[in-house]
Amino acid sequence: MGTISYIVPYITERYNMKLEIGDEFRITYFAKKHDKTITRKGVWTEKCKEWVSKANKKLITYWDMDAQGFRTCSSNYVISVRG
């Protein structure tokens, strides 16, 4: 099957789509730390979440398969799920 892409913020709100534990995906967003747009391979775990910060920014925390650690992105992002 092909790739399905979702432009977010807040994929569950906008597209009625919910990532489930074990789902693998690619996430693309602008990383302030690197001052460029990056794409990472991610997997959804029980500790991953979409949430809103105290400053009212929409965030997503995911497991970064490349860096082997959790990452949080706060900008607009695109998630591509292969299925």
PyMOL commands that place a pseudoatom at each C-alpha (Angstrom):
pseudoatom trace, name=CA, resn=MET, resi=1, chain=A, elem=C, hetatm=0, pos=[0.000, 0.000, 0.000]
pseudoatom trace, name=CA, resn=GLY, resi=2, chain=A, elem=C, hetatm=0, pos=[1.125, 3.610, -0.471]
pseudoatom trace, name=CA, resn=THR, resi=3, chain=A, elem=C, hetatm=0, pos=[2.054, 6.338, 1.962]
pseudoatom trace, name=CA, resn=ILE, resi=4, chain=A, elem=C, hetatm=0, pos=[-0.616, 8.342, 3.776]
pseudoatom trace, name=CA, resn=SER, resi=5, chain=A, elem=C, hetatm=0, pos=[0.434, 11.845, 4.837]
pseudoatom trace, name=CA, resn=TYR, resi=6, chain=A, elem=C, hetatm=0, pos=[-1.207, 14.058, 7.433]
pseudoatom trace, name=CA, resn=ILE, resi=7, chain=A, elem=C, hetatm=0, pos=[-0.496, 17.754, 7.836]
pseudoatom trace, name=CA, resn=VAL, resi=8, chain=A, elem=C, hetatm=0, pos=[-0.932, 18.683, 11.423]
pseudoatom trace, name=CA, resn=PRO, resi=9, chain=A, elem=C, hetatm=0, pos=[-1.121, 20.329, 14.133]
pseudoatom trace, name=CA, resn=TYR, resi=10, chain=A, elem=C, hetatm=0, pos=[-3.239, 17.924, 16.026]
pseudoatom trace, name=CA, resn=ILE, resi=11, chain=A, elem=C, hetatm=0, pos=[-3.800, 14.945, 13.803]
pseudoatom trace, name=CA, resn=THR, resi=12, chain=A, elem=C, hetatm=0, pos=[-6.456, 13.410, 16.039]
pseudoatom trace, name=CA, resn=GLU, resi=13, chain=A, elem=C, hetatm=0, pos=[-8.534, 16.584, 15.937]
pseudoatom trace, name=CA, resn=ARG, resi=14, chain=A, elem=C, hetatm=0, pos=[-8.142, 17.420, 12.284]
pseudoatom trace, name=CA, resn=TYR, resi=15, chain=A, elem=C, hetatm=0, pos=[-8.221, 14.070, 10.564]
pseudoatom trace, name=CA, resn=ASN, resi=16, chain=A, elem=C, hetatm=0, pos=[-9.849, 11.707, 13.077]
pseudoatom trace, name=CA, resn=MET, resi=17, chain=A, elem=C, hetatm=0, pos=[-6.666, 9.651, 12.918]
pseudoatom trace, name=CA, resn=LYS, resi=18, chain=A, elem=C, hetatm=0, pos=[-5.026, 8.122, 15.946]
pseudoatom trace, name=CA, resn=LEU, resi=19, chain=A, elem=C, hetatm=0, pos=[-1.601, 6.545, 16.076]
pseudoatom trace, name=CA, resn=GLU, resi=20, chain=A, elem=C, hetatm=0, pos=[-1.562, 3.266, 17.967]
pseudoatom trace, name=CA, resn=ILE, resi=21, chain=A, elem=C, hetatm=0, pos=[1.233, 1.663, 19.971]
pseudoatom trace, name=CA, resn=GLY, resi=22, chain=A, elem=C, hetatm=0, pos=[3.739, 0.113, 17.570]
pseudoatom trace, name=CA, resn=ASP, resi=23, chain=A, elem=C, hetatm=0, pos=[2.822, 2.318, 14.580]
pseudoatom trace, name=CA, resn=GLU, resi=24, chain=A, elem=C, hetatm=0, pos=[5.925, 3.401, 12.669]
pseudoatom trace, name=CA, resn=PHE, resi=25, chain=A, elem=C, hetatm=0, pos=[5.960, 6.703, 10.813]
pseudoatom trace, name=CA, resn=ARG, resi=26, chain=A, elem=C, hetatm=0, pos=[8.092, 9.506, 9.442]
pseudoatom trace, name=CA, resn=ILE, resi=27, chain=A, elem=C, hetatm=0, pos=[7.746, 12.960, 10.957]
pseudoatom trace, name=CA, resn=THR, resi=28, chain=A, elem=C, hetatm=0, pos=[8.979, 16.111, 9.234]
pseudoatom trace, name=CA, resn=TYR, resi=29, chain=A, elem=C, hetatm=0, pos=[9.217, 19.467, 10.984]
pseudoatom trace, name=CA, resn=PHE, resi=30, chain=A, elem=C, hetatm=0, pos=[11.388, 22.561, 11.391]
pseudoatom trace, name=CA, resn=ALA, resi=31, chain=A, elem=C, hetatm=0, pos=[13.897, 21.985, 14.203]
pseudoatom trace, name=CA, resn=LYS, resi=32, chain=A, elem=C, hetatm=0, pos=[15.076, 25.194, 15.874]
pseudoatom trace, name=CA, resn=LYS, resi=33, chain=A, elem=C, hetatm=0, pos=[18.062, 23.292, 17.281]
pseudoatom trace, name=CA, resn=HIS, resi=34, chain=A, elem=C, hetatm=0, pos=[19.302, 22.484, 13.756]
pseudoatom trace, name=CA, resn=ASP, resi=35, chain=A, elem=C, hetatm=0, pos=[17.824, 25.615, 12.115]
pseudoatom trace, name=CA, resn=LYS, resi=36, chain=A, elem=C, hetatm=0, pos=[16.384, 23.493, 9.292]
pseudoatom trace, name=CA, resn=THR, resi=37, chain=A, elem=C, hetatm=0, pos=[13.578, 21.131, 8.364]
pseudoatom trace, name=CA, resn=ILE, resi=38, chain=A, elem=C, hetatm=0, pos=[14.323, 17.551, 9.375]
pseudoatom trace, name=CA, resn=THR, resi=39, chain=A, elem=C, hetatm=0, pos=[12.682, 14.163, 8.863]
pseudoatom trace, name=CA, resn=ARG, resi=40, chain=A, elem=C, hetatm=0, pos=[12.940, 11.429, 11.472]
pseudoatom trace, name=CA, resn=LYS, resi=41, chain=A, elem=C, hetatm=0, pos=[11.718, 7.851, 11.727]
pseudoatom trace, name=CA, resn=GLY, resi=42, chain=A, elem=C, hetatm=0, pos=[9.444, 7.433, 14.722]
pseudoatom trace, name=CA, resn=VAL, resi=43, chain=A, elem=C, hetatm=0, pos=[7.410, 4.806, 16.494]
pseudoatom trace, name=CA, resn=TRP, resi=44, chain=A, elem=C, hetatm=0, pos=[4.396, 5.417, 18.733]
pseudoatom trace, name=CA, resn=THR, resi=45, chain=A, elem=C, hetatm=0, pos=[4.802, 3.995, 22.261]
pseudoatom trace, name=CA, resn=GLU, resi=46, chain=A, elem=C, hetatm=0, pos=[2.754, 4.097, 25.442]
pseudoatom trace, name=CA, resn=LYS, resi=47, chain=A, elem=C, hetatm=0, pos=[4.735, 7.189, 26.525]
pseudoatom trace, name=CA, resn=CYS, resi=48, chain=A, elem=C, hetatm=0, pos=[4.075, 9.155, 23.332]
pseudoatom trace, name=CA, resn=LYS, resi=49, chain=A, elem=C, hetatm=0, pos=[1.447, 11.876, 23.306]
pseudoatom trace, name=CA, resn=GLU, resi=50, chain=A, elem=C, hetatm=0, pos=[-0.031, 14.914, 21.650]
pseudoatom trace, name=CA, resn=TRP, resi=51, chain=A, elem=C, hetatm=0, pos=[-0.537, 17.736, 24.107]
pseudoatom trace, name=CA, resn=VAL, resi=52, chain=A, elem=C, hetatm=0, pos=[-0.781, 21.473, 24.633]
pseudoatom trace, name=CA, resn=SER, resi=53, chain=A, elem=C, hetatm=0, pos=[1.904, 23.378, 26.544]
pseudoatom trace, name=CA, resn=LYS, resi=54, chain=A, elem=C, hetatm=0, pos=[1.241, 25.973, 29.223]
pseudoatom trace, name=CA, resn=ALA, resi=55, chain=A, elem=C, hetatm=0, pos=[2.057, 28.555, 26.530]
pseudoatom trace, name=CA, resn=ASN, resi=56, chain=A, elem=C, hetatm=0, pos=[-0.810, 27.056, 24.464]
pseudoatom trace, name=CA, resn=LYS, resi=57, chain=A, elem=C, hetatm=0, pos=[1.468, 25.478, 21.827]
pseudoatom trace, name=CA, resn=LYS, resi=58, chain=A, elem=C, hetatm=0, pos=[0.425, 22.176, 20.305]
pseudoatom trace, name=CA, resn=LEU, resi=59, chain=A, elem=C, hetatm=0, pos=[3.156, 19.563, 20.833]
pseudoatom trace, name=CA, resn=ILE, resi=60, chain=A, elem=C, hetatm=0, pos=[3.849, 15.945, 19.981]
pseudoatom trace, name=CA, resn=THR, resi=61, chain=A, elem=C, hetatm=0, pos=[6.245, 13.681, 21.862]
pseudoatom trace, name=CA, resn=TYR, resi=62, chain=A, elem=C, hetatm=0, pos=[7.404, 10.590, 19.947]
pseudoatom trace, name=CA, resn=TRP, resi=63, chain=A, elem=C, hetatm=0, pos=[10.133, 7.920, 20.061]
pseudoatom trace, name=CA, resn=ASP, resi=64, chain=A, elem=C, hetatm=0, pos=[12.884, 8.828, 17.578]
pseudoatom trace, name=CA, resn=MET, resi=65, chain=A, elem=C, hetatm=0, pos=[14.155, 5.578, 16.058]
pseudoatom trace, name=CA, resn=ASP, resi=66, chain=A, elem=C, hetatm=0, pos=[17.241, 7.330, 14.622]
pseudoatom trace, name=CA, resn=ALA, resi=67, chain=A, elem=C, hetatm=0, pos=[18.412, 8.846, 17.918]
pseudoatom trace, name=CA, resn=GLN, resi=68, chain=A, elem=C, hetatm=0, pos=[16.920, 6.119, 20.156]
pseudoatom trace, name=CA, resn=GLY, resi=69, chain=A, elem=C, hetatm=0, pos=[15.193, 8.602, 22.448]
pseudoatom trace, name=CA, resn=PHE, resi=70, chain=A, elem=C, hetatm=0, pos=[12.064, 10.669, 22.937]
pseudoatom trace, name=CA, resn=ARG, resi=71, chain=A, elem=C, hetatm=0, pos=[11.722, 13.939, 21.040]
pseudoatom trace, name=CA, resn=THR, resi=72, chain=A, elem=C, hetatm=0, pos=[9.116, 16.682, 21.241]
pseudoatom trace, name=CA, resn=CYS, resi=73, chain=A, elem=C, hetatm=0, pos=[8.331, 18.965, 18.362]
pseudoatom trace, name=CA, resn=SER, resi=74, chain=A, elem=C, hetatm=0, pos=[6.338, 22.147, 18.710]
pseudoatom trace, name=CA, resn=SER, resi=75, chain=A, elem=C, hetatm=0, pos=[6.014, 23.406, 15.194]
pseudoatom trace, name=CA, resn=ASN, resi=76, chain=A, elem=C, hetatm=0, pos=[3.734, 22.403, 12.357]
pseudoatom trace, name=CA, resn=TYR, resi=77, chain=A, elem=C, hetatm=0, pos=[4.668, 18.906, 11.341]
pseudoatom trace, name=CA, resn=VAL, resi=78, chain=A, elem=C, hetatm=0, pos=[3.791, 16.285, 8.772]
pseudoatom trace, name=CA, resn=ILE, resi=79, chain=A, elem=C, hetatm=0, pos=[3.388, 12.626, 9.731]
pseudoatom trace, name=CA, resn=SER, resi=80, chain=A, elem=C, hetatm=0, pos=[3.568, 9.958, 7.027]
pseudoatom trace, name=CA, resn=VAL, resi=81, chain=A, elem=C, hetatm=0, pos=[2.356, 6.479, 7.963]
pseudoatom trace, name=CA, resn=ARG, resi=82, chain=A, elem=C, hetatm=0, pos=[3.004, 3.498, 5.749]
pseudoatom trace, name=CA, resn=GLY, resi=83, chain=A, elem=C, hetatm=0, pos=[0.203, 1.058, 5.712]
for i in range(1, 83): cmd.bond("trace and resi %d" % i, "trace and resi %d" % (i + 1))
show_as sticks, trace
zoom trace
